[in-house]
C-alpha cells in the first residue's frame, strides 16, 4: 500500500514537471482506491507479454510501445520507485529509476495509443487490468494539464459551458431538431412519434450521445418510435440531454462530475430511471458509476437496447421478420460487451428482422475494438493511426463477413467504424440498431399517419397504374 505522500516527496528531482506529476500521483492514491491495484501489480511479474497476442493495436503495428504490459510498466516504474518502501530504500543505497520530463512525455504519447478495449485483461494469467492502469496514467497527466485538446474542450463545455453538452448544442436547437424529426418520421416512415421534453414524473429520463441529434437521426427516431409503440413513460431534460462522458477516458474526477449531473437532471424532473441511448461508453459510465456518484438511493440505469428487447420479448413491441434483405453484421462495442452485459439482446432482434445476418469472428466478450476506443475517436489528428492501425483488425473482420450493413450501437463506434470502412476501401453502411428497428416496426394503428410514408406511396402508385 502507498505510504503518506510526504514520505516520498522529500528528495525528488527539483524540476517542475516530475514534481507536479508525483504530487498529482500521490494525491490520487490518497483519495481513490487505485493503491491496492498498483500494490498487487508491483508484487508480480508484469512483463510476460501474453497480452501482446490479443491486443489488436500491437497485432497491426508490431511496435513494442503497443504491448499492454510494456505500457503499464511506464507507470509501474514510477509507482515502485516513489510509492513503495523498497523503491525508496533502493534509491538511497544505489542506482534506481528517476522520473524525468522525457519519461512523462513518453507516457503522454503511449497512453493515448491504447484504445482501452481490455482484451488484454482476458489474456493476462494474473488478471492485471492494463487498460485501468493506462486510465490512471491519463488521469495523473490530466491533473498536470496534459490532455488531448478534443477531450478537454468537450468536457469543459459539458461541465462549465452554457449548453452543458459536448457538442455545444443549445436546448432550443435540440428541441427544434426533435420537432423536425417528428415531422420527418411522419413523412418518410408514416409514423407518429414524440420527443417529450421536461415532462415531470416520467419513468425514464433519456440521455443519448448528444451527437445523435446532429448525426444519427434514424437512431433517435427509432428509439422514439419504440417508446411510442410500447407506451413508454419518458422524457428528455432541457438542462442536460447528453449521455457522453469523456471523463471515463482521462479523469475519474471529471467522470464523477458528469455522472452526478445526469442524476441531478433526473431528480429535477422527478424521473425514476436513467435511460441511455445507443452509446457504449455513455452506458458503461452510467451503469458502473451512478452507484458510486449518484448519492443516496442512486437510480437504476437502463440501455435503450435492453428496454427494446424486453418490450419485444414481452409482446408489447411488434417487429416484422426478415424485412432487412441486405447482409447485416453486428459490431460489439467494448464498453457494453467486454463484461458480457449487452451481447445477446441486439443479436436476437437482428436475427428476427434480418433475412441475412452474419457474425464477425471473434465476437461478444472476445470482440475486437473498433479502433477508436478510449476516447481516441475524438482525436482527429490521429485518424490515420486509428483507422489503419487501431482499426485494421475491425476492417478485416467486416470484410470477411461480406456484409453491406454493419450495426454499431455506439456513437463513438459509428464514427470510427464508418471511417475504418472508408479508409480501408469497404463499401459498408454503418448504422445503429434502432435505425433498422424503425424499418421493421409493425406499428400499432394509433402511430400510423393516413396516406403517408413509403408503403402508402407504393400503394398509391399501384392504384394509379391500375
Backbone torsions as a table, in degrees:
resi	resn	phi	psi	omega
1	UNK	NA	154.6	179.6
2	UNK	-70.1	140.7	175.2
3	UNK	-92.6	169.2	-175.8
4	UNK	-53.7	142.6	-174.0
5	UNK	-56.3	-40.5	-174.7
6	UNK	-60.2	-28.8	-179.1
7	UNK	-63.4	-35.0	-174.3
8	UNK	-92.8	-15.8	-175.1
9	UNK	-94.7	11.8	-176.5
10	UNK	-66.1	-48.5	-168.4
11	UNK	-124.6	42.9	-179.4
12	UNK	-74.4	158.3	169.8
13	UNK	-56.2	137.7	-173.3
14	UNK	-80.0	-5.6	178.6
15	UNK	-63.8	144.6	-167.3
16	UNK	-66.6	-49.7	-172.7
17	UNK	-62.4	-48.5	176.5
18	UNK	-59.5	-39.7	179.3
19	UNK	-63.5	-45.1	-179.6
20	UNK	-63.0	-40.1	178.7
21	UNK	-60.9	-46.1	-177.1
22	UNK	-69.7	-35.6	176.7
23	UNK	-65.1	-41.7	177.2
24	UNK	-64.8	-42.5	178.4
25	UNK	-59.2	-47.0	-178.8
26	UNK	-62.8	-41.8	-179.5
27	UNK	-64.6	-41.7	179.7
28	UNK	-65.0	-42.6	178.1
29	UNK	-61.6	-33.4	-178.2
30	UNK	-76.5	-22.9	-173.5
31	UNK	-121.8	23.6	177.9
32	UNK	-147.1	-177.5	178.7
33	UNK	-110.6	29.0	177.3
34	UNK	-76.7	-24.3	-174.3
35	UNK	-57.4	-45.0	178.8
36	UNK	-60.8	-37.5	177.5
37	UNK	-61.5	-48.1	-178.5
38	UNK	-68.7	-36.8	179.3
39	UNK	-62.5	-43.3	178.4
40	UNK	-65.2	-43.6	-179.0
41	UNK	-65.6	-31.7	-178.2
42	UNK	-72.3	-15.8	-176.2
43	UNK	-98.1	-1.7	-177.6
44	UNK	-121.7	165.5	174.7
45	UNK	-69.5	118.6	-172.4
46	UNK	-102.1	1.1	-167.2
47	UNK	-126.0	40.0	-179.9
48	UNK	-77.5	-19.5	175.5
49	UNK	69.5	15.8	174.2
50	UNK	-64.0	-25.8	178.8
51	UNK	-63.4	-22.0	-178.0
52	UNK	-62.5	-32.6	-175.0
53	UNK	-74.8	-13.4	-177.4
54	UNK	-113.7	-7.0	-178.7
55	UNK	-82.8	117.0	-178.3
56	UNK	-66.4	-28.7	179.2
57	UNK	-69.2	-47.7	178.9
58	UNK	-65.5	-37.4	179.2
59	UNK	-59.7	-32.6	-179.4
60	UNK	-86.1	-36.2	-173.4
61	UNK	-91.5	-34.3	-174.4
62	UNK	67.0	14.1	-176.2
63	UNK	-95.5	126.7	-177.8
64	UNK	-58.6	-23.4	178.1
65	UNK	-61.7	-20.8	-176.2
66	UNK	-98.4	6.4	172.7
67	UNK	-78.1	119.7	-172.5
68	UNK	-53.7	-43.8	-176.5
69	UNK	-70.4	-30.0	175.1
70	UNK	-66.5	-39.1	178.2
71	UNK	-66.6	-43.0	178.3
72	UNK	-60.4	-34.3	-178.4
73	UNK	-61.6	-26.7	178.2
74	UNK	-59.2	-41.6	178.9
75	UNK	-83.4	-36.6	-178.6
76	UNK	-65.1	-32.9	176.6
77	UNK	-61.6	-38.9	177.8
78	UNK	-67.1	-45.8	-179.1
79	UNK	-60.8	-48.3	-176.2
80	UNK	-65.3	-35.4	-179.3
81	UNK	-73.7	-45.8	-169.0
82	UNK	-103.9	-12.4	-173.3
83	UNK	-127.8	17.6	171.6
84	UNK	-130.9	151.4	-179.5
85	UNK	-63.3	-40.9	179.9
86	UNK	-60.1	-42.5	179.7
87	UNK	-65.7	-38.8	179.3
88	UNK	-66.0	-41.8	-179.8
89	UNK	-67.9	-40.6	-179.7
90	UNK	-63.6	-32.5	178.5
91	UNK	-68.5	-30.0	-178.8
92	UNK	-80.6	-24.4	-174.1
93	UNK	-115.3	8.9	179.1
94	UNK	177.3	-171.0	-178.8
95	UNK	-73.4	142.9	177.7
96	UNK	-155.2	173.2	178.9
97	UNK	-61.5	140.6	175.5
98	UNK	-127.1	127.6	178.7
99	UNK	-71.6	128.7	-179.5
100	UNK	-125.1	167.3	175.9
101	UNK	-62.4	-35.7	178.8
102	UNK	-63.5	-39.4	178.9
103	UNK	-66.2	-39.2	177.7
104	UNK	-64.7	-41.9	177.8
105	UNK	-62.4	-36.6	178.1
106	UNK	-66.0	-41.8	177.1
107	UNK	-61.6	-42.8	-178.8
108	UNK	-60.2	-35.5	178.6
109	UNK	-75.2	-50.6	-169.7
110	UNK	-78.1	-29.5	178.7
111	UNK	-65.8	-24.8	179.1
112	UNK	-99.1	12.0	166.2
113	UNK	-89.4	-13.4	-177.8
114	UNK	-87.3	137.5	176.8
115	UNK	-92.3	0.3	178.6
116	UNK	56.2	35.4	-176.6
117	UNK	-78.8	-20.1	174.1
118	UNK	71.0	20.2	171.6
119	UNK	-64.1	-32.8	-176.6
120	UNK	-61.9	-34.7	-179.2
121	UNK	-63.5	-35.2	179.4
122	UNK	-67.6	-26.9	-176.9
123	UNK	-91.0	-24.8	-174.4
124	UNK	-65.2	124.7	-178.6
125	UNK	-67.1	-18.3	179.9
126	UNK	-106.6	2.8	176.1
127	UNK	72.1	23.1	179.1
128	UNK	-69.8	129.4	-179.2
129	UNK	-94.2	89.3	-176.8
130	UNK	-65.8	-32.2	178.0
131	UNK	-65.0	-36.2	179.0
132	UNK	-69.1	-38.6	176.3
133	UNK	-64.6	-40.9	176.8
134	UNK	-60.9	-43.5	179.5
135	UNK	-62.4	-39.4	176.4
136	UNK	-61.9	-43.3	178.1
137	UNK	-59.4	-40.9	177.9
138	UNK	-64.2	-38.8	-179.5
139	UNK	-63.9	-44.5	178.7
140	UNK	-60.1	-45.7	178.5
141	UNK	-60.2	-39.9	-179.3
142	UNK	-62.8	-36.0	-178.7
143	UNK	-67.8	-17.5	175.8
144	UNK	-109.9	16.2	171.2
145	UNK	88.7	13.4	179.4
146	UNK	-103.8	97.3	-174.7
147	UNK	-145.0	138.9	172.4
148	UNK	-57.0	134.9	-174.1
149	UNK	-56.0	-41.2	-176.3
150	UNK	-59.1	-38.1	-178.7
151	UNK	-72.3	-45.5	-174.6
152	UNK	-71.8	-36.4	179.6
153	UNK	-64.9	-45.4	-179.2
154	UNK	-64.1	-43.5	-178.3
155	UNK	-67.5	-38.0	179.4
156	UNK	-63.4	-41.3	178.3
157	UNK	-65.2	-37.6	-178.7
158	UNK	-66.9	-39.0	-174.5
159	UNK	-93.6	-31.0	-172.2
160	UNK	-125.4	-12.0	-177.0
161	UNK	-78.2	174.7	-179.0
162	UNK	-70.3	-29.4	-174.2
163	UNK	-92.7	-21.7	-179.6
164	UNK	59.1	36.7	171.5
165	UNK	-149.3	157.4	-170.2
166	UNK	-70.3	-20.8	179.0
167	UNK	-98.4	3.3	178.4
168	UNK	57.1	41.5	177.4
169	UNK	-90.6	119.7	176.5
170	UNK	-64.0	152.7	-179.4
171	UNK	-58.7	-37.6	179.8
172	UNK	-62.9	-37.8	178.7
173	UNK	-68.8	-37.8	176.6
174	UNK	-61.2	-44.2	-179.0
175	UNK	-67.8	-36.7	175.1
176	UNK	-62.2	-41.4	177.6
177	UNK	-61.0	-43.7	179.7
178	UNK	-61.9	-41.5	177.8
179	UNK	-62.4	-41.6	178.4
180	UNK	-63.6	-41.2	-179.6
181	UNK	-66.4	-34.6	175.4
182	UNK	-60.7	-44.7	179.1
183	UNK	-68.0	-41.5	-178.7
184	UNK	-64.5	-39.5	180.0
185	UNK	-65.8	-37.2	177.3
186	UNK	-66.5	-42.2	-177.6
187	UNK	-71.8	-43.6	-172.3
188	UNK	-88.1	-32.8	-173.6
189	UNK	-120.9	-4.0	179.3
190	UNK	66.9	30.9	-175.9
191	UNK	-125.0	137.3	173.6
192	UNK	-89.6	121.7	176.6
193	UNK	-128.6	168.5	178.9
194	UNK	-139.6	148.0	172.2
195	UNK	-121.0	84.9	-179.3
196	UNK	-65.9	137.3	179.6
197	UNK	-122.4	131.3	177.4
198	UNK	57.8	33.7	173.9
199	UNK	-77.8	120.9	-176.0
200	UNK	-80.5	143.7	175.9
201	UNK	78.3	13.4	178.6
202	UNK	-69.1	153.5	178.3
203	UNK	-67.7	-41.1	-176.7
204	UNK	-118.5	135.2	167.4
205	UNK	-107.5	125.0	-167.0
206	UNK	-94.7	129.0	177.3
207	UNK	-127.9	89.2	172.6
208	UNK	-82.6	172.3	166.0
209	UNK	-64.8	126.7	-173.3
210	UNK	-60.7	-24.8	178.7
211	UNK	-63.1	-20.3	177.8
212	UNK	-60.5	-32.8	179.7
213	UNK	-64.6	-25.3	-179.5
214	UNK	-96.4	-36.6	-165.6
215	UNK	-118.9	-19.9	-172.9
216	UNK	-127.3	61.6	-176.7
217	UNK	-63.2	-36.9	-179.5
218	UNK	-66.9	-33.2	176.1
219	UNK	-63.1	-45.5	179.5
220	UNK	-67.2	-42.9	179.2
221	UNK	-63.6	-38.6	177.3
222	UNK	-62.4	-42.7	177.9
223	UNK	-64.0	-43.9	178.9
224	UNK	-64.8	-36.2	178.6
225	UNK	-65.4	-39.2	177.0
226	UNK	-63.2	-44.9	-179.4
227	UNK	-64.2	-39.1	179.0
228	UNK	-66.3	-45.5	-176.8
229	UNK	-64.6	-31.6	-175.8
230	UNK	-97.6	-1.3	-178.5
231	UNK	70.3	28.2	-178.3
232	UNK	-65.9	140.6	177.4
233	UNK	-93.6	108.6	-173.0
234	UNK	-150.8	164.9	176.6
235	UNK	-157.5	159.9	170.7
236	UNK	-106.8	137.0	179.2
237	UNK	-91.5	133.4	-177.8
238	UNK	-76.0	-19.2	-178.9
239	UNK	-86.4	-24.9	179.9
240	UNK	-155.6	109.3	-178.5
241	UNK	-130.4	30.5	-177.4
242	UNK	-123.1	117.0	178.3
243	UNK	-85.7	-8.1	-178.7
244	UNK	-61.6	140.9	179.1
245	UNK	-142.1	84.1	-179.9
246	UNK	-70.6	-11.0	174.4
247	UNK	-59.5	-29.4	177.6
248	UNK	-56.4	-27.4	-173.3
249	UNK	-91.9	-20.4	-174.1
250	UNK	-147.1	-9.4	-177.4
251	UNK	-160.6	116.5	176.8
252	UNK	-65.0	-27.4	178.8
253	UNK	-65.8	-45.5	177.0
254	UNK	-68.1	-39.3	177.5
255	UNK	-53.5	-48.5	-178.6
256	UNK	-64.8	-39.4	-179.7
257	UNK	-65.7	-39.9	-178.6
258	UNK	-68.9	-43.6	177.5
259	UNK	-60.7	-43.9	179.6
260	UNK	-61.3	-35.6	178.9
261	UNK	-66.3	-36.5	175.9
262	UNK	-63.1	-45.8	-179.5
263	UNK	-64.0	-39.4	178.2
264	UNK	-60.6	-40.6	179.9
265	UNK	-66.6	-41.5	177.1
266	UNK	-59.6	-43.4	-177.9
267	UNK	-72.6	-31.3	175.7
268	UNK	-60.2	-37.7	-177.0
269	UNK	-91.4	-4.1	-178.5
270	UNK	70.2	27.2	178.3
271	UNK	-76.1	167.7	-177.2
272	UNK	-109.8	-33.4	-176.1
273	UNK	-136.7	148.7	173.6
274	UNK	-88.6	125.0	177.0
275	UNK	-110.1	114.6	-179.2
276	UNK	-96.6	139.9	179.2
277	UNK	-75.4	-163.4	-178.9
278	UNK	-77.3	78.4	177.5
279	UNK	-148.3	118.9	-174.8
280	UNK	-64.2	-51.4	-175.2
281	UNK	-73.7	-31.4	175.6
282	UNK	-63.8	-38.8	179.5
283	UNK	-67.0	-47.5	-179.1
284	UNK	-65.0	-40.7	180.0
285	UNK	-57.2	-46.4	-178.5
286	UNK	-72.9	-46.7	-176.2
287	UNK	-61.1	-42.9	-174.8
288	UNK	-83.3	-29.5	-168.5
289	UNK	-116.7	-10.2	170.8
290	UNK	-59.2	-40.8	176.3
291	UNK	-59.9	-26.6	-179.3
292	UNK	-86.3	-45.2	-172.8
293	UNK	-107.0	4.8	-174.6
294	UNK	-88.9	9.0	177.8
295	UNK	73.3	-161.3	178.9
296	UNK	-69.9	137.7	-179.3
297	UNK	50.5	62.2	179.6
298	UNK	-61.1	144.1	-176.0
299	UNK	-74.6	155.2	173.6
300	UNK	-65.8	154.4	178.0
301	UNK	-120.6	130.1	-178.6
302	UNK	-128.8	134.4	172.0
303	UNK	-85.3	143.8	-174.8
304	UNK	-62.8	-25.8	176.2
305	UNK	-68.8	-34.2	175.1
306	UNK	-64.3	-45.3	179.5
307	UNK	-60.1	-48.4	-177.9
308	UNK	-61.5	-44.5	-179.6
309	UNK	-62.8	-46.0	-178.5
310	UNK	-62.4	-40.4	179.6
311	UNK	-67.4	-37.1	178.6
312	UNK	-66.4	-46.9	-179.5
313	UNK	-65.6	-28.8	180.0
314	UNK	-81.8	-2.8	179.1
315	UNK	82.7	7.9	-179.5
316	UNK	-88.2	-10.9	179.6
317	UNK	-127.6	122.9	-178.6
318	UNK	-101.6	126.7	178.2
319	UNK	-124.8	133.4	-178.4
320	UNK	-74.2	133.0	-179.5
321	UNK	-75.7	141.3	169.7
322	UNK	63.3	23.9	-175.6
323	UNK	-80.1	-21.6	177.6
324	UNK	-89.6	111.0	-171.5
325	UNK	-88.8	-26.9	-179.2
326	UNK	-71.4	156.2	177.8
327	UNK	-68.8	132.0	-175.4
328	UNK	-123.5	139.2	171.2
329	UNK	-126.1	168.5	-173.9
330	UNK	-128.8	130.3	175.4
331	UNK	-99.8	126.6	177.4
332	UNK	-84.0	112.6	172.7
333	UNK	-64.6	131.7	-174.7
334	UNK	-57.1	-38.7	-172.4
335	UNK	-68.9	-20.0	177.8
336	UNK	-113.4	-9.3	-176.2
337	UNK	-108.8	-30.9	-174.0
338	UNK	-59.1	-36.0	180.0
339	UNK	-85.0	-5.6	-177.1
340	UNK	82.9	13.6	-175.8
341	UNK	-68.3	-59.0	-178.5
342	UNK	-124.3	100.9	177.2
343	UNK	-133.3	-44.3	-172.9
344	UNK	-85.4	-32.0	-175.0
345	UNK	-57.3	-53.4	179.8
346	UNK	-65.7	-31.9	179.1
347	UNK	-65.3	-42.9	-180.0
348	UNK	-63.1	-39.3	178.0
349	UNK	-65.6	-45.2	-178.6
350	UNK	-64.5	-39.3	178.9
351	UNK	-64.5	-25.9	179.2
352	UNK	-80.8	-43.5	-172.7
353	UNK	-92.4	-12.1	-177.6
354	UNK	-106.4	134.5	178.2
355	UNK	-77.0	-22.5	-175.4
356	UNK	-142.4	84.0	179.1
357	UNK	-102.7	131.1	179.5
358	UNK	-129.0	148.3	-179.8
359	UNK	-93.5	146.7	163.7
360	UNK	-79.6	158.3	176.5
361	UNK	-131.4	126.3	-2.8
362	UNK	-77.1	172.9	-176.6
363	UNK	-146.6	-174.1	-179.3
364	UNK	53.2	-127.6	-176.0
365	UNK	-67.7	-18.0	179.4
366	UNK	-99.3	12.6	-174.3
367	UNK	-59.1	160.3	170.4
368	UNK	-92.5	139.2	176.7
369	UNK	-61.5	153.1	175.8
370	UNK	-64.2	-20.5	-178.3
371	UNK	103.8	-7.0	-180.0
372	UNK	-118.0	18.0	-178.1
373	UNK	-69.9	172.6	179.2
374	UNK	68.1	20.3	179.1
375	UNK	84.9	-4.3	-177.2
376	UNK	-67.3	-22.3	179.8
377	UNK	-61.0	-26.0	-178.5
378	UNK	-81.2	-8.2	-176.3
379	UNK	-98.2	92.3	-173.9
380	UNK	-66.4	-23.3	-179.5
381	UNK	-63.9	-22.1	-178.8
382	UNK	-107.8	25.4	-177.0
383	UNK	-56.6	-44.3	-178.0
384	UNK	-59.4	-42.6	177.8
385	UNK	-64.3	-43.3	-178.3
386	UNK	-61.1	-42.8	-171.0
387	UNK	-91.2	-30.3	-177.2
388	UNK	-101.6	-15.0	175.9
389	UNK	-114.4	-67.3	-178.5
390	UNK	-60.0	-34.1	-177.2
391	UNK	-101.6	8.0	-175.9
392	UNK	-63.6	-43.2	-179.8
393	UNK	-64.6	-35.9	177.8
394	UNK	-66.2	-40.6	177.3
395	UNK	-61.5	-42.6	179.0
396	UNK	-62.6	-41.0	179.4
397	UNK	-61.5	-48.7	-177.8
398	UNK	-63.6	-43.2	-179.8
399	UNK	-59.8	-39.6	-177.4
400	UNK	-66.3	-25.6	-179.1
401	UNK	-77.8	-24.7	-174.7
402	UNK	71.2	16.2	-177.2
403	UNK	-73.0	151.0	174.2
404	UNK	-102.7	-17.0	177.4
405	UNK	-129.4	130.7	174.2
406	UNK	-116.3	116.2	176.8
407	UNK	-84.4	120.7	-179.3
408	UNK	-130.3	92.2	-172.0
409	UNK	-80.3	64.6	179.5
410	UNK	-163.6	133.0	-177.4
411	UNK	-60.2	-45.8	179.4
412	UNK	-65.8	-41.8	-179.8
413	UNK	-65.0	-39.0	177.9
414	UNK	-56.8	-50.2	-179.4
415	UNK	-60.9	-48.2	-176.9
416	UNK	-66.8	-46.8	-177.7
417	UNK	-64.6	-37.4	176.7
418	UNK	-61.6	-41.7	179.4
419	UNK	-71.6	-35.0	175.3
420	UNK	-60.8	-46.2	179.6
421	UNK	-62.9	-43.5	-179.9
422	UNK	-63.2	-46.6	-174.7
423	UNK	-77.8	-14.7	178.8
424	UNK	-111.3	15.0	172.8
425	UNK	69.9	33.5	179.8
426	UNK	-103.2	127.0	177.9
427	UNK	-90.6	77.9	-174.3
428	UNK	-133.6	133.9	175.5
429	UNK	-89.8	131.4	179.7
430	UNK	-106.0	130.1	-178.8
431	UNK	-149.5	177.9	176.9
432	UNK	-93.9	168.7	177.9
433	UNK	-62.8	-42.1	-176.2
434	UNK	-73.7	-16.1	171.1
435	UNK	-60.8	-43.2	-179.5
436	UNK	-78.6	-34.3	176.0
437	UNK	-60.1	-37.3	178.4
438	UNK	-58.2	-36.7	180.0
439	UNK	-78.7	-25.1	-174.8
440	UNK	-98.6	-4.4	-174.2
441	UNK	-65.2	124.6	172.5
442	UNK	-92.7	86.7	-167.1
443	UNK	-75.2	143.3	172.9
444	UNK	-65.9	159.5	-174.0
445	UNK	-58.0	-34.8	-176.2
446	UNK	-67.4	-13.1	178.3
447	UNK	-93.5	-15.8	-172.1
448	UNK	-83.7	136.0	173.0
449	UNK	-84.2	161.7	-178.6
450	UNK	-91.7	118.4	173.9
451	UNK	68.3	27.7	177.2
452	UNK	-130.6	170.6	-179.0
453	UNK	90.7	162.6	-175.4
454	UNK	-62.5	-37.0	-178.3
455	UNK	-67.1	-39.7	178.4
456	UNK	-66.8	-37.9	179.2
457	UNK	-62.7	-40.7	178.4
458	UNK	-64.4	-39.9	179.9
459	UNK	-64.7	-40.2	179.6
460	UNK	-64.2	-40.9	-179.7
461	UNK	-63.8	-39.2	-179.9
462	UNK	-65.7	-38.3	179.6
463	UNK	-65.5	-42.7	179.2
464	UNK	-63.1	-41.4	179.5
465	UNK	-62.3	-39.8	179.9
466	UNK	-64.2	NA	NA
